[in-house]
Amino acid sequence: MIKIYEISSDKLQKVKNIIEAPEKATGELDVEIEKEDGKKGTKIEKAKEWKINEFKRTGYILRDGKALGFEEKETYLYINADEDFFKRNEKILLDNGAKVLEGEKFEKVKKKIEETESEASAGVGFVFGE
């Protein structure tokens, strides 16, 4: 499922902070793991619980409207993920100013983004002789 969000320039930094947030340890689990400790051998430590950034794991494309050939100053966020991903994560984007594109505008932006990505990957293939 592909969704594209339109983000105004005044909301862009908020959305970037969400999609680019670092993954970090949030605590310890009741599981012990052996960890090699150089010359001292191995040591036992608690496994860590991690807060993951699903946007980074899933992948996304963030493109400026002007770079895509549009007159608007908006930025577009393209995400291709399953429905469960959007159920878990869409609200935070919407709460921070992103708007879901639909209809004709969705199709126009989708086509432009996919064309630029296709051209970029073809260019990389040309550089590496593929």
C-alpha positions in Angstrom: 0.0 0.0 0.0 1.4 3.4 -1.0 0.6 6.6 0.8 1.9 10.1 0.1 1.8 12.9 2.5 2.0 16.6 1.8 4.0 18.6 4.3 4.1 22.4 4.4 7.5 24.0 4.9 6.6 25.2 8.4 5.8 21.6 9.5 8.6 19.9 7.7 11.1 19.9 10.6 8.5 18.3 13.0 7.9 15.5 10.5 11.6 15.0 9.9 12.2 14.7 13.6 9.7 11.8 13.6 10.9 9.9 10.5 14.6 10.4 11.3 14.4 9.7 15.1 17.3 7.5 16.3 16.6 4.0 17.7 17.5 3.7 21.3 17.5 1.3 24.2 14.5 1.9 26.5 15.4 -0.5 29.3 16.6 -4.0 30.2 14.9 -7.3 29.7 14.9 -10.3 32.1 17.2 -12.1 29.6 20.9 -12.5 30.1 23.3 -12.7 27.2 27.0 -13.6 27.0 29.1 -10.8 25.5 32.7 -11.1 24.6 34.9 -8.7 26.5 38.2 -8.8 24.7 41.1 -10.5 26.6 39.0 -10.9 29.7 36.8 -13.6 28.1 33.1 -13.3 28.3 30.7 -11.4 30.6 27.0 -11.7 31.2 24.8 -8.7 30.8 21.1 -8.0 30.4 19.5 -7.9 27.0 18.2 -4.4 26.1 14.7 -3.5 25.0 14.8 -1.2 22.0 12.5 1.5 20.7 12.7 1.2 16.9 11.9 3.7 14.3 9.5 2.0 11.9 9.9 4.7 9.3 13.6 4.0 9.0 13.0 0.3 9.0 10.3 0.4 6.4 11.9 3.1 4.2 10.5 6.3 2.8 11.2 8.9 0.1 11.1 12.6 1.0 11.1 15.0 -1.9 10.8 18.7 -2.3 7.9 19.7 -4.6 10.1 22.1 -6.6 12.6 19.3 -7.3 9.7 17.3 -8.7 8.7 20.1 -11.0 5.7 21.4 -9.0 5.1 25.1 -8.3 4.2 24.5 -4.6 6.7 24.8 -1.8 5.4 21.6 -0.1 7.5 18.5 0.5 6.1 15.0 -0.2 6.6 11.9 1.9 6.2 8.6 0.0 5.8 5.4 2.0 5.2 1.9 0.7 4.2 -0.3 3.6 1.5 -2.7 4.7 -1.8 -1.5 6.2 -0.7 -2.3 9.8 2.2 0.0 9.5 -0.1 2.9 8.7 -2.5 1.9 11.5 0.4 2.2 14.0 2.2 5.2 12.6 -0.1 7.5 10.5 -1.6 9.4 13.4 1.7 10.9 14.5 2.3 12.2 11.0 -1.1 13.7 10.8 -0.9 15.2 14.3 2.3 17.0 13.2 1.0 18.6 10.1 1.3 16.0 7.3 -1.8 15.7 5.1 -2.7 12.5 3.2 -2.8 13.0 -0.6 -5.7 11.5 -2.5 -7.2 11.5 -6.0 -5.6 13.2 -9.0 -2.9 15.0 -6.9 -1.8 11.7 -5.3 -1.5 10.1 -8.8 0.6 13.1 -10.1 3.0 13.2 -7.2 3.3 9.4 -7.1 4.2 9.3 -10.8 6.8 12.0 -10.4 8.4 10.4 -7.4 8.5 7.0 -9.0 10.0 8.5 -12.2 12.8 10.2 -10.4 13.6 7.1 -8.4 13.6 5.0 -11.6 15.9 7.5 -13.3 18.2 7.6 -10.2 18.5 3.8 -10.1 19.1 3.6 -13.9 21.9 6.2 -13.4 23.5 4.1 -10.7 23.3 1.0 -12.9 25.0 3.0 -15.7 27.8 4.1 -13.4 28.4 0.5 -12.2 28.0 -1.0 -15.7 24.8 -2.9 -15.1 
